Amino acid sequence: MTEEQLQASVARYLDLALPARSVWFHVPNGGSRNKIEAAKLKRHGVKAGVADCIIIMDGQVIAIELKTAKGRLSAGQKIWRDAFQEAGGFWHLARSLDDVQKILKAHRKA
């Protein structure tokens, strides 16, 4: 499974499975952009390394970085992960839809 395919399956799952009063969004930081567009996005606040999915659920802010079985975190992703956790967020790495399901189950409040 490619990272793009994983992202699509996770998106479908989150749309259906998150409890009421939860929200989520995908951060499309990847992709090819020309220098002018990249500079514009940076001026508007795009940050390197932001996790693929941000979920707000039960008063928690959860970030999930999606990677294939062999995928590795970039230096920017490691820096952002550490800053996010220092700010009080919950950061996770998921390599499958099953990983995402387990992460959400662990964060659900009774």
LOTIGU-890092 format. One record per residue: residue number from 1; residue in one letter; x, y, z of N, C-alpha, C in turn. Coordinates in steps of 0.05 Angstrom, whole numbers, plus 32768, in hexadecimal, padded with zeros to 4 digits. Layout:
  kemi  romi    nu    nv    nw   cau   cav   caw    cu    cv    cw
   NUM     a     X     Y     Z     X     Y     Z     X     Y     Z
...
This chain:
  kemi  romi    nu    nv    nw   cau   cav   caw    cu    cv    cw
     1     m  8011  7FE8  8000  8000  8000  8000  8012  8019  8000
     2     t  800B  802C  7FEF  801A  8045  7FEE  8010  8057  8005
     3     e  8020  806C  800B  8017  807F  801F  7FFD  808D  8016
     4     e  7FFB  8093  7FFC  7FE3  80A0  7FF2  7FCA  808E  7FF6
     5     q  7FCD  8074  7FF1  7FB7  8061  7FF5  7FB0  805F  8012
     6     l  7FC4  805F  8024  7FC0  805E  8040  7FB1  8077  8049
     7     q  7FB9  808E  8040  7FAC  80A7  8047  7F8E  80A6  803F
     8     a  7F88  809C  8027  7F6C  809B  801E  7F5C  8088  802F
     9     s  7F67  8072  8037  7F58  805F  8047  7F54  806A  8063
    10     v  7F68  8078  806E  7F65  8084  8088  7F50  809A  8087
    11     a  7F50  80AA  8072  7F3D  80C0  806F  7F20  80B5  8070
    12     r  7F1B  809F  8061  7F00  8093  8060  7EF9  8089  807C
    13     y  7F0C  807C  8089  7F07  8072  80A4  7F01  8088  80B8
    14     l  7F11  809D  80B9  7F0C  80B3  80CC  7EF1  80C0  80C7
    15     d  7EEA  80C3  80AE  7ED0  80D0  80A8  7EB9  80BF  80B4
    16     l  7EBC  80A5  80B5  7EA7  8094  80BF  7EA9  808D  80DC
    17     a  7EC0  808B  80E7  7EC5  807F  8101  7EC8  8092  8119
    18     l  7ECF  80AB  8114  7ED4  80BD  812A  7EBA  80C2  8139
    19     p  7EBB  80C4  8154  7EA3  80C9  8163  7E99  80E5  815E
    20     a  7E80  80EA  8165  7E73  8104  8163  7E84  8119  8171
    21     r  7E83  8131  8167  7E92  8148  8173  7EB0  8144  8170
    22     s  7EB9  8135  815B  7ED5  8133  8154  7ED9  813F  8139
    23     v  7EF1  8149  8134  7EF7  8153  8119  7F13  814A  8112
    24     w  7F18  8149  80F8  7F32  8141  80EE  7F37  814F  80D4
    25     f  7F51  8151  80CD  7F58  815B  80B3  7F73  8150  80AB
    26     h  7F78  8150  8091  7F91  8148  8085  7FA2  8160  807F
    27     v  7FBB  815F  8083  7FCD  8175  807D  7FDD  816D  8064
    28     p  7FD6  8179  804D  7FE3  8171  8034  7FFD  8180  802F
    29     n  8011  817B  803F  802B  8189  803D  803C  817E  8026
    30     g  8038  8165  801E  8049  8159  800A  8042  8163  7FEE
    31     g  804E  8157  7FDB  8048  815E  7FBF  805C  8171  7FB3
    32     s  805A  8175  7F99  806C  8186  7F8B  8060  81A2  7F87
    33     r  806F  81B6  7F8E  8066  81D2  7F8A  807D  81E2  7F7E
    34     n  8076  81F6  7F6F  808B  8208  7F65  8094  821A  7F7C
    35     k  80AA  8228  7F78  80B6  8238  7F8D  80A4  824F  7F96
    36     i  8096  825B  7F84  8084  8271  7F8B  806D  8267  7F9D
    37     e  8061  8251  7F96  804B  8246  7FA6  8055  823D  7FC1
    38     a  806D  8230  7FC2  8078  8227  7FDB  807E  823F  7FEE
    39     a  8088  8254  7FE3  808E  826C  7FF3  8074  8278  7FFE
    40     k  8060  8279  7FED  8046  8284  7FF6  803A  8273  800C
    41     l  803B  8258  800A  8030  8247  801F  8040  824A  8039
    42     k  805A  824E  8037  806A  8252  804F  8062  826C  805D
    43     r  805E  8281  804D  8055  829B  8059  803A  8298  8066
    44     h  802A  8286  805C  800F  8282  8068  800E  826F  807F
    45     g  8026  8264  8087  8027  8254  809F  802B  8236  809B
    46     v  802F  822D  8083  8034  8210  807F  804E  8209  808E
    47     k  804D  81F4  809D  8065  81EB  80AD  806E  81D0  80A3
    48     a  8088  81CD  80A0  8094  81B4  8098  8090  819F  80AE
    49     g  808A  8187  80A6  8089  8170  80B9  806F  816B  80C6
    50     v  805B  817C  80C1  8041  8178  80CE  8036  815C  80C7
    51     a  802A  814F  80DB  801F  8134  80D7  8009  8134  80C2
    52     d  8004  811C  80B6  7FF0  8119  80A1  7FD4  811F  80AB
    53     c  7FCD  8115  80C2  7FB1  8118  80CC  7FB2  8125  80E8
    54     i  7FA1  8139  80EC  7F9D  8145  8106  7F81  8140  810E
    55     i  7F7D  8135  8126  7F63  812D  8130  7F5F  813B  814B
    56     i  7F47  8146  814E  7F40  8152  8168  7F28  8141  8172
    57     m  7F2D  8133  8188  7F19  811F  8192  7F1B  811E  81B0
    58     d  7F04  8121  81BD  7F02  8120  81DA  7F16  8133  81E8
    59     g  7F19  814B  81DD  7F2A  815E  81E9  7F48  8159  81E4
    60     q  7F4F  8146  81D3  7F6B  8140  81CE  7F71  8148  81B1
    61     v  7F8A  8150  81AD  7F93  8156  8192  7FA7  8140  818B
    62     i  7FA0  8130  8176  7FAF  8118  816F  7FBA  811C  8152
    63     a  7FD3  8118  814F  7FE0  8119  8134  7FE8  80FD  812C
    64     i  7FE2  80F6  8114  7FEA  80DC  8109  7FFA  80E0  80F0
    65     e  8012  80D7  80F0  8024  80D7  80D9  8021  80BB  80CC
    66     l  801A  80BB  80B2  8017  80A2  80A3  8030  809C  8093
    67     k  8039  8083  8096  8051  807A  8087  804C  805E  807D
    68     t  8058  8057  8067  8058  803B  805E  8069  802A  8070
    69     a  806A  8011  806B  807A  7FFF  807C  8097  8007  807D
    70     k  80A1  8011  8067  80BE  8019  8065  80C2  8037  8068
    71     g  80AD  8046  806A  80AF  8063  806B  80BD  806D  8085
    72     r  80CC  8082  8082  80DB  808E  8099  80D3  80AB  809D
    73     l  80D5  80B4  80B6  80CF  80D0  80BC  80E6  80E1  80B2
    74     s  80DF  80F8  80A7  80F3  810C  809F  80FC  811B  80B8
    75     a  8112  812A  80B5  811C  813A  80CB  8106  814E  80D4
    76     g  80F9  815A  80C0  80E4  816E  80C6  80CC  8161  80D5
    77     q  80C6  8148  80CE  80B0  813B  80DC  80B8  8134  80F8
    78     k  80D0  812D  80FD  80D9  8128  8119  80D9  8141  812A
    79     i  80E1  8157  811E  80E1  8171  812C  80C4  8179  8133
    80     w  80B2  8176  8120  8096  817E  8124  808A  816B  8139
    81     r  808F  8151  8137  8085  813E  814B  808D  8146  8167
    82     d  80A6  814C  816B  80B0  8153  8186  80A3  816D  8190
    83     a  80A0  8181  817E  8093  819A  8186  8075  8196  818D
    84     f  8068  8185  817D  804C  8180  8181  8047  8172  819C
    85     q  8058  815F  81A2  8056  8151  81BC  805D  8164  81D3
    86     e  8070  8175  81CF  8078  8188  81E4  8061  819B  81EA
    87     a  8051  81A1  81D5  803A  81B3  81D8  8021  81A5  81E4
    88     g  8023  818B  81E8  800E  817C  81F5  7FFD  816B  81E3
    89     g  8004  8169  81C9  7FF6  8158  81B7  7FFF  813B  81B8
    90     f  7FEF  812A  81AD  7FF5  810D  81AC  7FFD  8107  818F
    91     w  8015  80FE  818B  8020  80F8  8170  8023  80DA  816D
    92     h  801B  80D0  8155  801E  80B3  8150  8027  80AE  8133
    93     l  8035  8098  8130  803D  808E  8115  802B  8077  810F
    94     a  801E  8077  80F8  800D  8060  80EF  8017  8056  80D4
    95     r  8018  803C  80D1  8021  8030  80B8  800A  8020  80AB
    96     s  7FF3  8020  80B8  7FDC  8012  80AD  7FC2  801D  80B9
    97     l  7FAC  8016  80AC  7F92  801E  80B7  7F8D  8012  80D3
    98     d  7F97  7FFA  80D6  7F95  7FED  80F0  7FA3  7FFD  8106
    99     d  7FBB  8008  80FF  7FC9  8019  8112  7FB8  8031  811A
   100     v  7FAB  803E  8106  7F9A  8055  810C  7F83  804D  811E
   101     q  7F76  8037  8119  7F60  802D  812A  7F69  8029  8146
   102     k  7F81  801E  814A  7F8B  8019  8165  7F92  8034  8173
   103     i  7F9D  8047  8164  7FA3  8061  8170  7F8A  806F  817A
   104     l  7F75  806F  8169  7F5C  807C  8171  7F4F  806E  8189
   105     k  7F50  8054  8189  7F44  8045  819F  7F52  804C  81B9
   106     a  7F6D  804F  81B8  7F7C  8056  81D0  7F75  8072  81DA
   107     h  7F6C  8083  81C9  7F66  809F  81D1  7F49  80A4  81D8
   108     r  7F38  8091  81D2  7F1B  8095  81D8  7F17  8094  81F6
   109     k  7F07  80A8  81FF  7F00  80A9  821B  7EE7  8099  8220
   110     a  7EE6  808B  8237  7ECF  807A  823D  7EB6  808B  8242
